[in-house]
Amino acid sequence: MDVKAQVSMVFHLDKCIGCHTCSVACKNIWTDRPGAEYMWWNNVETKPGTGYPTRWEDQEHYKGGWRVDEHGGGDRDLELRCQSKADSFLKLFYNPNQPGLQDYYEPWTYTYQDLFDAPQGDDQPTALPVSQITGQPMDIKAGPNWDDDLSGSPIYAENDINLDELTDEERAQMFEIERMSMFYLPRICNHCANPSCVASCPSGALYKRGEDGVVLIDQEKCRGWRACVAACPYKKIYFNWKTGKSEKCILCYPRLETGQAPACFHSCVGRIRYLGVLLYDADRVADAMKVPDRALVESQRSVLLDPHDPEVISAALANGISEGFLEAAQDSPVWDYVMRWKLALPLHIEYRTMPMLFYVPPLLPVLGKGENGVFENTAGGLFGTLDKSRMPIKYMARLFSAGNVDVVNASLRKLLAVRFHKRAQQLGDIPADEVRRVMHEAGLDEEAAEAIYRLTALPTQEDRYVLPPLQREEAVAGTCNPELCKGSCGLGFSQKPKRGA
């Protein structure tokens, strides 16, 4: 058992209000410079929708992630979809599956100075859009989050590839005027446990940090081959046209090393984001990703290790994981959502990168597709609303469980049971035996339902972000570890920061 520690994340989609504050916070810190204008390490998409870059989920075109290669005798190997040993060299010079600037958007600004310098006249002066790359006037036709809130759009929402398996009736139901169904999907790098970007890099510039699992790009080693851009199925690696290097989300590791949450987490208005430590068995990652699509979620769960298990603790300590990391793993809200309650699910697990960012699927308002669109919130009809939800379960399953409806249904049943439990508490209009029956069918007891409610609706910052000590305190104390500190001893802090500072 090769125990590894991973700083992992959960996004609770029922709480996301689509304000894009996270995107702006990230942009202002990391990508507000020449060559990175079009990059959004954090972006928020509307689902259904085509996303950023356009139709990034279409792996028939982009060829991202891994595929299972069947051999004789029942052997199964993981192979990169974007390249093989035969064509990897040729694709360094031309890769037809690379996204182009038109798939993202051509970044622009406005001639604001014209508002001040325009001569006096009867007309209101106008700031015209100009390209940030060429400086020439441009006709804006696309941008980041361009399909924001356009759930009923025939251009964006109806071209979402996750709708392919829905019936015509289900499609029509989703786009009925005044009953359109949508939710927001914030995305950052998943910092995968089986990253295809790392495997594709010919120069070895991409690597996964041993102490916390953050996937980074060594800018000194990067030669700008862009194989990683094609290999990442989530399209969360970008090419800086100014420096000729690839760049990506770094999970704000300088902030993590000083006891602070990443900028997008810290600025989140809806408080949808949770950060904590997961332990996993690195020896079993590859085999876990070779199973059939419908079994992938449970297979990934089987690789995650219980931080309270004495055997796991012993193996982790023997592998160099500190006691502070183990304590963070035991208190982790991510462990609670992913493994204790099994509410949070990975995005597009069928890409087989074993993403370490999980999503609690949105329950959405209890409004369905009945004659009047409204269902009675009663004990007898509560779970029936899932089958008649405006957002079909098959669509959710395509996103969060590789098409396994049962996995998504189990998560949503628990969310509904918590709502039912709190309604009975606050309104007192449901008999106690009915509450117990519904909770039993969802696999919850009253203590678990109350814990889910509190961590969802009433969490403090310390509850949402359980940050591990990244062993940088050794540098502050004067016992510098050259493998971790590289001689700079942090960012100039003179004492160990407090948790949650």
C-alpha positions, 0 to 999 in steps of 0.5 A: 500500500503506497499511501499518498496525501492529496489536497482535494476539493468539493464544490456544492452546486446547489449553492453556486449562484453564478456570480463569477467572483471566483473567476475574477479573483483568479484572473486578477492574481494569476492571468492578468498579464500579456499572453494570458489574457484569454486564460481563465484558470477558474471559470463558471459555466451554465449547464446545459451549455457548451462551456469554455473552450467550446464543447470541451467535453467532446473527446471524439474531437479533442481526444483528451484523457485515457482510453482502455486498450483491450489485449488478448487474454483479458488484459486491459491497459490505459492508453492516452487518447491524444497520442501514441508512441507512433505519432507522438513525435509528429504531433509535437509539430501539428496536432489536429486535436489542439483547441485554437483561439477561436475555441476559447475566444480572442480577448479584447478591451475597449478604447476607453481613452476615446471617452476622454479625448473625443471632440465636443459634439452632439453624439455620445462618445463610444469606446470601441472593442479592440483585440488585446492581441493585435490591437485592431478593432474587432467584432465580438462574437464569443467570450468566456462564459458566453453562454451564461444563463442561456439555458434555453438557447438553441446555440449553446444549451441545445448543443451540450453533448451531455444531452445526447442520450435524452429522449425528445420528450426529455429535451423538450421538457428542459427547454420549455419557456418559463420552466427552463432548467439550468445550474452553474458548473464552476471548474478549475484544474482537478489535480488528478491522481492519474493525470493524462497531462503529466503522462503526455509531456515530452519534456517532463515539465509537468509533475505532481507534488509529492507532499500535497498532490498539486499538479504543476508545470516547471516553467524552466523545463517547459518547451511549449510543445503543448502536448499537455493541452491536448491531453487534458480532457478538461482543457485546463492547461493553456498556452501562453503565446507571449512566453511560449510556455504552458500554464495552469491552475496551481491551486494557489499553493503559495497561499496553501503554504501559509495557511490560506485557502486558494483565492477562488475558495476564499472569495466564493460568495455562495460558500460552495467550496470545501478543501481538505485532505484525502489519502489514497493508495497510489499502487491501485490508481491505474487498475481502478481506472481500467474498469467499465465506465459504470463502475468507475465511481465506486472503483475510485472510492475503493482507492481512497483510504480511511484516515482513521484506520490504524493500518492506513495511519501506520502506512502513511507515517512510514511513507513520510506523511506527517501527523499534521497531514493525517489530522487534516485528513481525519477532519476533512470535509471532503472525506465527509462528502465523498466517502462518509456520506457519498454525496460528492461525485467526480466530473466526467470520471469516464476520462479516467484521470481520477479527478480529485475535485468532486461535485455535490450534484444540484437537487434544484427546486422541487418542481417537475414536469407534472401537469402544472409543474408542481408536486406535493411535498409529501411523504408519499410523493417525495422521491417520485419527484426525482423521476420527474425532475426538470433536470433529467437524472440521465443528464446528471449521470452523464456528467457525474457518474459516467452514465450510472444513474443509480449513483446520482440517484443515491446522492440526490435521494440523500439530499432530498431526505435532508430537506424532508428531515428539516421540514419535519423539524421546522414545520412539524407537518410530517409524522415522525414515522414517515420521516424515519421511513424516508431517512431509512430509504435514503440510507441516513440516520438523524445524526447524519442528516443533521451533520449534512445540513450543518456542513452545507448550510451553516459551515464556518470557514474553519469547517470548509477549509481544513488546511494541512501544514505543508511542512513549510514551518520547518523553514520558518523555524530555521530548519530549512528543508532544501527539498521543500523550501528551495532556499527562499524560506517562504514568502517572508512570514516570520511566524507560522500562520494560524489555521484559517488566517 
